[in-house]
């Protein structure tokens, strides 16, 4: 009998997602399903995890993250082969705000991968989990979704969509046996934020961020800011009056 926890990770080549997977393996072998857009990078992540836990099972799926039909087929196939205990939805990219302002294609791409794609994956898994009355969906949003700022408002708009969607999904699934956790990381030291690091930004260690995410999922928290200081920071930013906020260079 297979007693391994079945964990699906969409956007499995994300540095945060990869570190979460490593932490899950510390508790024992896992039945992983890793979904990504790049087969070479998926294989690299899987090889690292297998070295850490040879007893784990790892399935790799490459699919289109912006095609609703492809997402639906992928999720239906995964769910038909067994109940999913945890689904971590982690895909995303940090777009260049100036490029998004000058190119509508870049703007659309940023909104798609950071906002629409996570929602489509979550909605597809929610359908199966609600029927089974079992499972946990964890969505990686961002503190950027709490208030639009000129430095990254296209990315923030996408993550704001994820925030509102997660709130609605939590409401819909309340009492169903299915849990939803919204994760709001602050700037984290990953390949996605290399440009910020080069500019001297202080970034949270990805290992610590992943540790807090895994703990939040285990304890069933509905929302988590990581690191925790961002809950206070964003509460202040959200409540600043426009007359003050509009004079800030953030």
C-alpha positions in Angstrom: 0.0 0.0 0.0 1.3 3.4 -1.0 1.2 5.7 2.0 3.3 8.5 0.4 1.8 11.9 0.4 0.9 12.9 -3.1 2.1 16.5 -3.9 1.6 18.3 -7.2 3.8 21.3 -7.9 2.8 23.5 -10.9 5.8 25.7 -11.7 8.1 23.1 -10.2 11.3 24.8 -11.6 10.6 27.8 -9.4 13.3 28.2 -6.8 10.8 28.6 -4.0 8.9 25.5 -5.1 12.1 23.4 -5.4 13.1 24.3 -1.9 9.6 23.5 -0.6 10.0 20.0 -2.3 13.3 19.5 -0.6 11.7 20.2 2.8 8.8 17.9 2.2 11.3 15.1 1.5 12.8 15.6 5.0 9.6 14.0 6.5 9.9 10.9 4.3 9.4 9.7 0.7 6.8 11.7 -1.4 4.8 10.9 -4.5 5.6 14.1 -6.5 4.1 15.3 -9.8 6.2 18.1 -11.1 4.6 20.3 -13.8 6.7 22.7 -15.8 7.3 24.4 -19.2 10.9 23.3 -19.6 11.7 19.6 -19.7 15.4 20.1 -19.2 14.9 22.2 -16.0 12.3 19.8 -14.8 14.7 16.9 -15.2 17.4 18.8 -13.2 15.0 19.4 -10.3 13.8 15.8 -10.4 17.4 14.5 -10.4 18.2 16.6 -7.3 15.2 15.4 -5.4 15.9 11.7 -6.3 19.4 12.0 -4.9 17.9 13.3 -1.7 15.1 10.6 -1.5 15.6 7.6 -3.8 12.4 6.0 -2.4 10.3 8.9 -3.7 8.3 8.7 -6.9 8.6 11.6 -9.3 6.5 12.2 -12.4 7.4 15.0 -14.8 4.8 16.7 -16.9 5.6 19.4 -19.5 2.6 21.4 -20.6 1.4 24.8 -21.8 0.7 27.1 -18.8 -1.5 29.5 -20.7 -3.7 27.2 -22.6 -6.9 26.4 -20.6 -7.5 23.1 -22.6 -4.0 21.9 -21.9 -4.3 22.7 -18.2 -7.6 21.0 -18.0 -6.3 17.8 -19.7 -3.2 17.8 -17.5 -5.1 18.2 -14.2 -7.8 15.7 -15.2 -5.2 13.1 -16.0 -3.4 13.7 -12.7 -6.6 13.6 -10.6 -7.9 10.4 -12.4 -4.8 8.5 -11.1 -5.3 9.3 -7.5 -6.2 11.9 -4.9 -3.9 14.9 -4.6 -3.0 15.8 -1.0 -1.2 19.1 -1.7 -1.1 21.2 -4.9 1.4 24.0 -4.8 1.0 26.6 -7.6 4.2 28.4 -8.0 4.7 29.6 -11.5 5.6 33.2 -12.3 8.1 35.6 -13.6 9.2 39.1 -12.6 8.5 41.3 -15.6 10.2 44.6 -16.5 7.6 47.3 -15.7 9.0 49.7 -18.4 8.8 46.9 -21.0 5.2 46.2 -20.0 4.3 49.9 -20.5 5.8 50.0 -23.9 4.7 46.5 -25.2 1.2 45.3 -24.8 2.5 41.8 -25.6 4.9 41.9 -22.7 2.0 43.2 -20.5 -0.3 40.4 -21.6 2.4 37.8 -21.0 3.1 39.1 -17.5 -0.6 39.1 -16.6 -1.0 35.6 -18.0 1.8 33.7 -16.3 1.6 35.6 -13.0 -2.2 35.8 -12.7 -4.4 33.9 -15.1 -2.3 30.8 -15.2 -2.2 30.2 -11.4 -6.0 30.8 -11.3 -6.7 28.3 -14.1 -4.6 25.6 -12.4 -6.2 26.2 -9.0 -9.7 26.1 -10.5 -9.0 22.9 -12.3 -7.7 21.2 -9.1 -10.4 22.7 -7.0 -13.0 20.9 -9.1 -11.5 17.5 -8.3 -10.6 18.2 -4.7 -14.1 19.5 -3.9 -15.6 16.3 -5.3 -13.2 14.2 -3.2 -13.7 16.5 -0.2 -9.9 16.3 0.3 -6.8 18.2 -0.6 -5.0 21.5 0.0 -4.3 24.2 -2.7 -1.5 26.6 -2.0 -1.1 29.6 -4.3 2.0 31.7 -4.4 0.9 35.3 -4.7 3.0 38.3 -3.7 3.1 41.3 -1.4 3.0 43.3 -4.7 -0.6 42.4 -5.0 -1.6 44.3 -1.9 -1.4 47.8 -3.6 -0.5 49.0 -7.0 2.8 50.8 -7.2 4.4 52.5 -10.2 7.5 50.3 -10.0 5.7 47.0 -10.7 2.0 47.6 -11.1 1.5 45.1 -14.0 3.0 42.3 -11.9 1.1 43.6 -8.8 -2.1 43.5 -10.8 -1.6 39.9 -11.7 -0.8 39.0 -8.1 -3.8 41.1 -6.9 -5.9 38.8 -9.1 -4.4 35.7 -7.4 -5.2 37.3 -4.0 -8.9 38.0 -4.8 -9.3 34.6 -6.4 -7.8 32.8 -3.4 -10.2 34.7 -1.1 -13.2 33.7 -3.2 -12.0 30.0 -3.4 -11.5 29.9 0.4 -15.1 31.1 0.7 -16.4 28.6 -1.8 -14.6 25.6 -0.2 -15.2 26.5 3.5 -16.4 23.4 5.3 -15.7 21.2 2.3 -12.6 19.5 3.6 -10.5 21.3 1.1 -8.1 23.9 2.3 -6.6 26.9 0.5 -3.5 28.8 1.5 -2.5 32.1 -0.1 1.2 32.8 0.2 2.5 36.3 -0.1 6.3 36.4 -0.3 8.3 39.6 -0.1 11.4 40.0 -2.3 13.2 36.6 -2.1 16.7 35.6 -3.2 16.0 33.5 -6.3 17.1 33.7 -9.9 13.9 35.6 -10.7 15.1 38.5 -8.5 18.7 38.7 -9.8 18.2 42.2 -11.1 16.9 43.4 -7.7 19.9 41.8 -6.0 22.3 43.5 -8.4 20.6 46.8 -7.4 21.4 46.2 -3.8 18.0 45.1 -2.6 17.8 43.1 0.6 16.3 39.8 -0.2 15.0 37.0 2.1 16.8 33.7 1.9 14.8 31.3 -0.2 15.5 28.4 2.2 13.8 30.3 5.1 10.9 31.4 2.9 10.3 27.8 1.8 10.4 26.6 5.4 7.7 29.1 6.4 5.6 28.1 3.4 5.7 24.4 4.2 4.8 25.1 7.8 1.9 27.3 6.8 0.5 24.6 4.6 1.0 21.9 7.3 -0.9 24.1 9.8 -3.6 25.1 7.4 -3.1 28.9 7.5 -5.4 30.7 5.1 -2.8 33.5 4.4 0.9 33.9 5.1 3.3 36.8 4.5 6.9 35.6 4.3 8.9 36.9 5.9 6.3 37.9 8.5 7.4 41.5 8.7 5.7 42.1 5.3 2.3 41.8 6.9 3.0 45.0 8.9 4.8 46.7 6.0 2.0 46.1 3.5 -0.7 47.0 6.1 0.9 50.4 6.4 1.3 50.8 2.6 -2.3 49.8 2.0 -3.6 52.4 4.4 -1.5 55.3 3.3 -3.7 58.1 1.9 -3.2 58.9 -1.7 -1.9 62.4 -1.0 1.1 60.8 0.8 1.4 57.6 -1.3 1.6 59.4 -4.6 4.7 61.3 -3.5 6.6 58.1 -2.7 9.1 56.6 -5.2 8.2 52.9 -4.7 
